Amino acid sequence: MGVGKQAGQTGRTGRTGQAGRAYVGSFTAAGGPGVVVADVDPGTGALTLIGATDAVPDPSYLALSPDGETLYAVRETPDGAVAAFRTTPGGVELAGRPVPVGSAPTHLALHAGHVLTANYRSGSVTAVPLRADGTLAPAPSSELRHTGSGPHPQRQQAPHAHQVLADPSGRWAVGVDLGTDSVRVCALDDGDLTLHREVALRPGSGPRHLVFHPRGDRAYVLNELSPTLTVCAWDPVGGSLKPLGELPVLVDAPDGDTYPSEIVVAPDGRFLWTATRGADVISVIALDEAGDAPRLTATVPCGGHWPRDLAIDPAGRHLYAANERSGDVTWFTVDQETGLPSRSGSVSVPAASCVVFG
């Protein structure tokens, strides 16, 4: 199933009466439709595509405002930018001009009245202020440039900020840098990003994305250059991250290109799931009560090829894999006792890269 669009506009077939909304990012340079809008069936998790807009090239990662009225997207191009869209009953509409940030932004998050972007090619994190109506100020207020490198001869010659997010307490901005094998804890005061602490991870691990336990005292870092998960203790008062150990996310990593991409945690904190490109699987990881001893229990096919993103619905009942190279979003029903996902369906979204829920 495809989704029709006109350049720069959102299809307006209207709501279908279903109870949720999903937004899918995609790479327009690879044939993707841009930002795709879908209704979500609350019972089955099925997506019904209702429209798309290519008003912004390569909107590879998205974030939704808490009130659900504004959607933000990075423009993952050499001249990177962040854009704001208004959500409407029929889809989304571009709200103002995109704001330039660093080069090739791969991730963004909302924090302390700003949109933060992780700029992969620049090796930096940028803060763009939000106006009272949720639109973007015309220029960033701050950019924090990373320094350093790692042992991988091709991928770690320079910093490569891959993710930025707020910690559960809202005190800190946390940046994950693949190029320097480190996580940076930052403060955002009066619009200025300042480095609070840099935490070194195993050299050559290539950290990509981090997720916090719902309890707020543990964090889990998914490493791209080795298929592993780093378990960390998190102190939200002191802004301190302490690595505790590593866990493989694959039983037997296949030869060739194998790159973990995304990690999500169940709302009740009992399970983690990771996606790995190349192996094209979702790994199921059970958490103990403390969260210190994760255990790999199963891997299942991701439903397509090259799962760039993995997302869970707010109720924790369905997982969604954005399979970039096969051009689809596949959804799975999660067994609440075992955490095992079972494939339930899919929709065609060429060059899919990200799924978020409203």
Secondary structure, DSSP 4 states (H G I P E B T S, - for coil): ------TT--------S-SEEEEEEE-GGGT--SEEEEEE-TTT--EEEEEEE-SSS----EEE-TTSSEEEEEE-STT-EEEEEEEETTEEEE-S--EE-SSSEEEEEEETTEEEEEETTTTEEEEEEBPTTSPBPSS-SEEEE-----S-TTT-SS--EEEEEE-TTSS-EEEEETTTTEEEEEEEETTEEEEEEEEE--TT--EEEEEE-TTSSEEEEEETTTTEEEEEEEETTTTEEEEEEEEES-SSPPSS--EEEEEEE-TTSSEEEEEEETTTEEEEEE--SSSS--EEEEEEE-SSS-EEEEEE-TTSSEEEEEETTTTEEEEEEEPTTT--EEEEEEEE-TTEEEEEE-
